[in-house]
Amino acid sequence: MTSRDPISLLSSARWLDLTQPLSVFTPPWPGEMPLQVHFFKRLTGSYGGGQGANGQLIEWSNNTGTHLVGPRAFHSGARAIADIPLTELGGPGVVADVSDAVSDYGFYTPEMIEERVEVRDGDILFVHTGYSRYAWDRPDVANPDAQGGVENKEFGYLVRHPGPSPDFFPWAMERRLKIVGVDCGCAEHPMNTNVRFLHPREFEKAEAKLRATHGTTWEEMFPPDDYRRLTHLEMPKRGPLLVECLGAALRELANRRTWLMVQPIPFMEVESAWSRVVALEPPEGEDTDSFHSALDEIEMLDLTLPFSVQTPQWANYEPLSIRYTKRVGGLDYGLGRNNAHCKASFHLATHMDGEKHFWAAGRTIGQVPLDYWHGPGVIVDISDAVSDSSVYTPAMIEERVDLRDGDILMIKTGWHRFGWNSPDSDEFRYMIQHPGPSPDFAAWCVERQIQWLAIDCVAMEHPMNTIQRVFHPKTFAEANRKLVAAFGQEWDEMYPLDRYYQDMHLNLFPKGIVHAENLGHEIARAETGRYYLGAFVQRGMELASCWGRFVAFRQR
């Protein structure tokens, strides 16, 4: 087979966002923490002569919105999310639409799946139950028998949705499915979870329906010890992984073969993580199998730092903290699971600074369409031309790489070598002494119509054009001397404060040009050149910035 250019292939594909919007209104899994968003600083809240930022502190459970459930959710010795490589999180798959055959408390079976779609060994399988109609962001569903004349959406989505039959997960393991995803609250039947105990009246209804349809009891159909062994011991070791709360767009792929990608935040300590989930459909006129064969020739470089409590945060921001609220041994019959509540500010690990971070009228992360977050671009290695507190210029970029108008631009300074998880880690150097752009850089980005930017250090700004110049006067004096030697100007001559303070934020965000910070991991082996680039950030509707998975696509 002749290899095809990844940029033209991915540019011509149809990208479909299967991620549910995430909001403070998104219901969490029953009994867990909903998303909490708190502004701990605002644009006018800084000091030292410059503007501040919109800084957010959030608290959340990872089982809110579209998320990947990893094996550690059920088996404490299994892999965390960050341990799962991208090769296990994408590939060919099918969407089986069983919405015509399931109802409250019901089951979907392997037979239902296979009579609707051709499932191949090693596939990703997404099941469209139709219960995404009860998602928080969907219109009300009329029900004249319910209070208020409308269905209780959270109960429909999280408590009453159908689930897999007893033979479903053994079949999924036999077929070596990579991932099973669903458009409702859980990939298990809710009555095989703590919902059974939180809502005993609902369990009575489910049991009554089971007796009427199958002539048996719940524990006869799902013997607790056998079910625990299957879901808590066998599946975490063999797969599949589970994706929950897929968005309503899944119905557009009903009973179709497609290419699916799950891009979770690479969380080191926990069992589940927010994910951006997408489907890639072939260009018009191309058959699915040849399209998938071409995609299989593409390598994904993971440019994302592991997300961890060890990750240093931006100065005066809140670090990540994790508190386990549930453990696998904590529920009747041993059917509990690990779950953590998390708290952090956004400016740590690999993240996207959104427009709202510095521009009050800008879009939140979740308001930006998926198409903005991926496209053709370049990675340019300037590591041989920069040093502590030095300045890089547009000329350095232009002379090294074939940059085209409208590209995504990722800059490799080499400072990823000093990141927290590197053998050469130097946190002060990484946070305070990294190089930054020249005064003409932002205007050049506008002229070249850069889509968005990214950098392998803590900030797209020069640190001495931020509050760091106040926090670290000695480093500022050293940077000033270096600037005078290189350019013959004092810092405030070359970078007048009212024009260049937070230059790459304040001068670019109103132009729709944002940036990602703290690239890492496989950026180390990314050579200068053209790539197809993607930022798979969570679809947070109130979030000014957010973490994500950052990927470069290239030919194998």
Secondary structure by P-SEA (a helix, b strand, c coil): cccccaaaaaaabbbbbcccccccccccccccccbbbbcccccccccccccccbbbbbbbbccccccccccccccccccccccccccccccbbbbbcccccccccccccaaaaaaccccccbbbbbbccccccccccccbbbbcccccccccccccccccbbbbccaaaaaaaaacccbbbbcccccccccccccccccaaaaaaaaaaaaaaccccccccccaaaaaaaccccccccccbbbccccccccccccbbbbbbbbccccccccbbbbbcbbbbccccccaaaaaaaaaabbbbbcccccccccccccccccbbbbbcccccccccccbbbbbbbbbcccccccccccccccccccccccccccccccbbbbbbccccccccccccaaaaaaccccccbbbbbbbccccccccccccccccccccbbbbbccaaaaaaaaacccbbbbcccccccccccccccccaaaaaaaaaaaaaaccccccccccccccccccccccccccccccccccccccccccccccccccccccccccbbbbbbbbbbcc
